[in-house]
Amino acid sequence: MRDPMSQSSSARPSAEGTLSRLACARARAAGLDVDSLMAEAGVTRRQVEEENVWLPARGQIRLLELLADALQDDFLGFHIAHDMDLREIGLLYYVLNSSDLLGEALRRGQRYCAVINEGVSLRVRIGKDFGVAFNYVGVNRLSDRHQIEAWVTSLVRICRELTDRRVLPSYVRFLHRRKGSPEMDAFMGCKVEFSADADEVAFPGAAQQMPIRAADPYLNRLLIESCEQVRSRWAIGGPFRTRVENAIAPLLPHGKAASSEIAHQLGMSPRTLTRRLAAEGLTFASVVNNLRSDLARHYLEDNDLPISEIAWLLGFQEVSAFTHAHKRWTGRTPTETRAVQNHERRQPTV
């Protein structure tokens, strides 16, 4: 098992890199220059391939995006998780697989998910539906598509493999915007929703009582001891700015990303929000402005997304307001920026 403590003690979250390794293997099999893409993503071959070395969670997200573009596979994360041997997940998989009931297994996934990725946390919800929500820690959520789709696909596969039943989600939702996929819908057994308010998968409430076919309480106890040893060494929190950004992003299209609402979502007063941002040299307005700029660049890379819809996604009531803001950020109009991006993508890779 890779140990996050073999990395630096930086507060930036890291990941053990199974997704990166499997994606790179696909790219190499296709004859692509993987090393140059690693360099562009800011990760090294050693971080991706060596068992005891982790890579930055942000680097994994960027690498998957670059590999998906190079492979021309817009659902790379889904395809990797759909095809992989789930034992590749390592210690966490065996903790889940040796648990007694599905609900118990996923609650242990909630506690120990950082054993494989410190940038993702799970929250299990018990009620009429049995739900699992995914939250990003120290990483901008809307910078990602492939990793989160791999996580949700893996979780659904794990539920089916552990119970030896084709468990069907009641719903599957993702925060990021993209066109739907009939292939993903067919696998999940429901219509997958994008541009949702949360990353979440839910099952009928009775699913939590499904027995795990390979349950082994003795092995489970030993594996939990190993997880607890790793967990005791975690020291990841991430900058407060990222927590604020992740709260703002889904509210932008609805015009509800006011400081008072974000403070409420983060469980603090507006005054505390202001003070915590000031401690990082920031204001709420600057965080919103910079987040809009970053998201605009990301959205403009999707040629199927009209400029008018991008303006709406960023919380602008008029396209002209978005155009004015974008020229202030970059010196170009959104249309000009998209043309530059398309030109750069057409250039041959050296």
N, C-alpha and C positions, 0 to 999 in steps of 0.2 A: 504494500500500500504506500502511495506517495504521502509524504508528511509535509503539510504546509509550513511547518516550522523550519524546514530545510531551506526555505526562502528567506529573504530579508525580513526584518521585523517591521517593515513599512505597513502603514494602515491601509494600503491599497489592497483590495481583495484579490485573491489568486484562485486558480482552478487546477485540478489535477490533469486535465488535458486530454481525456479520452476522445471527446468530440473532435478536437484538433487533430489528433493522431489518425483517427479513422478517415477524416476528411482529406488529410494529406495523402493517405494511402490511395484513396480514390483518384486524387489528382495525379499522383505519380503513375498510376496504372493507365491514365489517359495521356501520359507523355508530357505533362505540364512541368514547368520550371517552378517547383514548390519553394525552393530556397529564396528566390526573389520575392515571392508573395509573403513568406515569413518575415523577411526584412522589412517589407512595406508595412506589415502589421505590427512591427516592433517586438517580435518574439524570435527566439533562436531554435535551431534544430534540437539542441540539448533540452530546452524547456518542453518541447513537444514530445520527444521520444524517450527521454530517460525516466525511469520509474520513480526516482526519488526527488525529482525536480518539478516544481509547479511553474505555471506561466501566469502572467497577469490576466485576470478575468476580462478586462477590456481588450487585451491583445487577442484572446480567443474569439471574442465577438467580431473583431475586425478581420481576423484571419478567415473565419467562416464566411463572412461576406465576400471577401476577395476570392476565395476558392469557389464559392457559388457562382460568381460572375464568370470566372475562368472556365468552369465546367458547364456553364450555361444551364444550371440547375437551380431554378428559383425557389425550390423547396428542398434544398440540400439537407437542412437539419432534420426535417421530417423523414427523408429517405434514409439517412444514416440511422436514426432511432428505429425506424421500421425494420431495417435489415440486420442490425447488429446483434451479436450474442449478448444477451443481457448480463451475463457474467462478467463482461468487460467493465461494468460499473464498479466491481470490486466489493470491498467490505460492506458498503451500504446495501448492496443487493442481497448479500447473504444474511444481513440482519433482518431485512424484510422477509426473506424467503423462509427463515426459521421461526418466525413469529407464529402466534396461534390463530388469530383472526385478522381479516383484512383491515378492519378499523385500527386494531392495535399496530399492525405493520406500518400503516401510513402515519400514525402518530409518532412512531419511532423515526420515520422518514423526516417528519417535521423537526425532531430534535437533532438529528444527525446529518442532515443534508449537506452541511458545510464540510463534512468529511471529504466530499468530492468537489465542492465549489463554494467558496466563501462569499461569492457575489450574489447568491440566490438563497432565499429563505422560503420555507413553506409554512402555511397556516391551515390546519385542518379544522373544518367547521362541521359540527354535528347538529342535525336538525331534521326537517322533513326530507331534505337532500343531504347527502354525505359529500361535502365539497373539500377541495384542496385549492387554495389560492397561492400564487407565486408572487413574491416580491423581490426586487433587486436591492442589494445593499452595497453602497459605495460605487455603484455603476449606473450610468444614465440608461434607464430602461428602453427608451425609444431609439437607442442606437442599435438595437438588436432585433432580429427576426428569427434567425436560424437556431440559435441556442435555445430560446424559449420554446420554439416548436418541437425541438428535440426532447426537451424536458417533459413536456406534456404528452408527447407520443410515447416516450419511455414509460411514463407513469401508467398510461392506459394499458400498454403491453404487460407491464409488471402485474397489474391487477388481474389480467387474464391468465397469465402464466402461473401466478401463485395459487389461484383458485381453480385452475383448469376449467374455467368457464368463460364464455365470451361476454364479459361484463360490458354493458352499453352505457355510456355516459348520458345523463339527462341533458347536459349541454357542455360545450367547450367554447371558451371565449378568450380572445387575445386583445391586448391593448393596441397593437400596431395595425396600421392600415395596409391592406393588400386585397387583391381579388381572391375570391374563394377558390378552392381546389376540390373538384369532384372526387379525386383520389383520396384526399384527406377525409372528406365527408364519408366516403364509403368505409374507410378504415375505422373511423370513430363511431360510425353508426348513427350520426346525427349531423345536422347542418352546422358547420363551424362558423362562429361569429367573429368578425374582425372589427376593429375600431370600437371595441367594447370599453367598459369602465374599469375592467380588471382582467388579469390573466388568471383564469380559473377553470377547473373541470369539476363537474359534480356528477354523482351517481345516486340512484334511488337509496333512501335511507337504510333499507334492509341489507344493502351490500356490505355494510361494515361488519355484519355478523357472519359473513362467508368464511368458512374455515380455510386455512392455508394447508395445501396437501402435503408439504414437506416440513410441517411444523416440528421443531426440535427444541424443547425448552432448555436443555443442557447446553447445546451449541449456541442458542440465542443468548444465554447468560454470559458465555465467554466472549461473544462478539460485542455485546453491549459494554463489557468491561474495556475492550479495546477502543471502542468509540468514545467512551468517557475519558480515557486517557488522552486522546487527541483533543477532545472538546475542552479539556481543562487548560490547554495551551493556546486556545484561540485568543486573539486580541484585535479582532477586526471591528471597526465601527464605521469607518468611511466619513468623509467630510459632510458636515451638516448641509452644505449646498446641494449635494446630490439627493438627499432626502427631500429637500424642498422642490427640486426639479421634478422628481418622480411623482410628487403630489400635484404639481402644476400641470404637467403634460396632458393628462386625460381630461382636464377641465377647460383647457384653452378653447376647443371648438364650441363649448357651451357658454362662453363668456363668463364663467364663474370662478376664474383664477384670481380672486381678490385675496389680499393678504389675510383678511379676517377669516376667510374660508379655509385657506391653507393652514393657518394657525390652529383652527378647530380640528382639521384632519390630523394634524401632528400632535394633538393633545396638549396645546399650550396657549397662552394668551398672545394676542398680536404684539404686545410689548416684548415678550420673551422671544418671539420670532425675530423681531427687529434687532434685539440685542445679540442673539446668536449669530445672525448673519453679519452684523457689524464686527463681531469677533474674528470673522474670516475676511474682513475688509470689503464687505458686500452690502448692497441694499436690495430690497425686494424687487424694485423696478429694474435694477441691473440684471438680476437673475432671470427675470421674465424676458427681458430684451435679448440677452445672450442665448437663452434657450430657444427663443423663436428663430434667431439667426442660425443656430445649429440645426434645428429641425427643418428650416427652409432648405438648407443645402441638401439634407437627406431626402426630403420629399421631391425636390427638383430632379433627383436622379431617376425617379420613376416617370418615364415619358407618358405613361397612361393616366397620370394624375393631372387634371387640368389646373391651370394657374388659379382659377377661381376657387377650386376646392382646396388648394393649398392655403389660400388666404383664409378660408373658413376654418381649416384645421388649426391654424395659428391664432385664431381669435380675432381676425380683422373683419369688420363688417363690410368693408368695401375693398375691391381689388386695388383701387388707386392707393388706399392707405398702405396695403402690403407692398406695392411697387415703390412707394416713397420710402418706406422703412428699409426695404431691401437695397435700394440705391445708397442709403446712408450706411448700411452695413458693409457693402462690397464695392460700391461705385458702379454697379451694373443693375439693369432691370432683371427681374426673374427670367424673362425670356432669353436675355443675353447670357445669363449664367447657365441656363439649360443648354444653350447652343455650345458654349465652351465645354461643358461636361461631356456632351455627346462627341465633340471633336476629340477630346482627350481619350475617350474610350475607344475611338477608332484607330488610335495610333498603335503601331505594332509594339509588342513587349520585347525589350532587348534581352 
